[in-house]
């Protein structure tokens, strides 16, 4: 009798089973989700940094305009506000698109600054320029003190008078 030699197949086939394929797909999905989340978070941080930089530039721009006006005209800026998307440059033109989501406001107060190291008190105006986004979140705040001019000081101006004594090599006296 002819003996047929046939090989027996192993009961378990080699290769991937459905369960292994599903586990591999789950692991791959987890990796893709983690990478996508990291990229999204990075983009959000980059956008936030962009907004803060643009807010600081907008505040600096407005402050530079204010410091170019006379001391007496600074108070007229108190309460000035440009809502997000309505900012204009020094020539009254709309600001570039990067500033569309930014607004800014100004507060001016009259203060008496004490420079204890020098023994001098100086009257002046503190300018606060605040930039914000469409959700009213603060992007930047800049403070600048403008001393009262010497011609405004004295009996009528009420400011602290500072004088330089020529015999004292430029020392300050109050």
PyMOL commands that set and color helices and strands:
alter all, ss='L'
color gray80, all
select helices_A, chain A and resi 18-66+71-77+97-99+166-168
alter helices_A, ss='H'
color red, helices_A
select strands_A, chain A and resi 81-82+102-115+120-133+138-147+163-164+172-173
alter strands_A, ss='S'
color yellow, strands_A
deselect
rebuild
show_as cartoon
